[in-house]
Amino acid sequence: AQSVSQHNHHVILSEAASLELGCNYSYGGTVNLFWYVQYPGQHLQLLLKYFSGDPLVKGIKGFEAEFIKSKFSFNLRKPSVQWSDTAEYFCAVNAYSGGGADGLTFGKGTHLIIQP
Amino acid sequence: SQTIHQWPATLVQPVGSPLSLECTVEGTSNPNLYWYRQAAGRGLQLLFYSVGIGQISSEVPQNLSASRPQDRQFILSSKKLLLSDSGFYLCAWSADLYGYTFGSGTRLTVV
């Protein structure tokens, strides 16, 4: 079974700082990778996803992530954060197994606080 | 377009009482349906998934059960709630491995 590890549970940054949130997964086969964001009081929203092709994927709101297969990593980055980026961020993986409908495995989340 | 409805948004229930949370999907047929729980400090955990009517797979043994009486309806239930059942419950649907849409969630507090 796959697992996902997010390195930082709480991150506090100032506006305009650069952001990198770490995510590592454990699974030996083919995976789809996702980053979701949950703003206070709102639904989980998809930030970006990787299935195949260019390992550097760009998502909404200026976020990007790089899939490094050799490191089993899918770190989320943003060059300059804004106060509105304050939210909970979840890395998730979906492995190709069985019938393929097994759902997502999530990391425990990173609570990001941006200080004005 | 496809939408997912989940209710209620907030629920406070006493220990030992029953639970029924409902999730319905519109605008698609034969979706894969999922129940997740987000407990404080523990991230999102997959509880159940269903690939069709009456087909339920459980990921974690627990005090909860799920049912899918109709193609686009997914119900999470408990006969007797425990304090440890408190958390944020999310329903989701997917047509394939590539995209998941989440409901707005139910905040359950067992007192």
Chai-1 contact restraints between the chains, C-beta under 6 A:
chainA,res_idxA,chainB,res_idxB,connection_type,confidence,min_distance_angstrom,max_distance_angstrom,comment,restraint_id
A,N32,B,L97,contact,1.0,0.0,6.0,A-B,restraint_1
A,H43,B,F102,contact,1.0,0.0,6.0,A-B,restraint_2
A,H43,B,S104,contact,1.0,0.0,6.0,A-B,restraint_3
A,L44,B,F102,contact,1.0,0.0,6.0,A-B,restraint_4
A,N94,B,L97,contact,1.0,0.0,6.0,A-B,restraint_5
A,G100,B,L97,contact,1.0,0.0,6.0,A-B,restraint_6
A,A101,B,N32,contact,1.0,0.0,6.0,A-B,restraint_7
A,A101,B,V51,contact,1.0,0.0,6.0,A-B,restraint_8
A,G103,B,Y34,contact,1.0,0.0,6.0,A-B,restraint_9
A,G103,B,L46,contact,1.0,0.0,6.0,A-B,restraint_10
A,G103,B,Y49,contact,1.0,0.0,6.0,A-B,restraint_11
A,F106,B,G43,contact,1.0,0.0,6.0,A-B,restraint_12
A,F106,B,L44,contact,1.0,0.0,6.0,A-B,restraint_13
A,G107,B,G43,contact,1.0,0.0,6.0,A-B,restraint_14
A,K108,B,G43,contact,1.0,0.0,6.0,A-B,restraint_15
A,G109,B,G43,contact,1.0,0.0,6.0,A-B,restraint_16
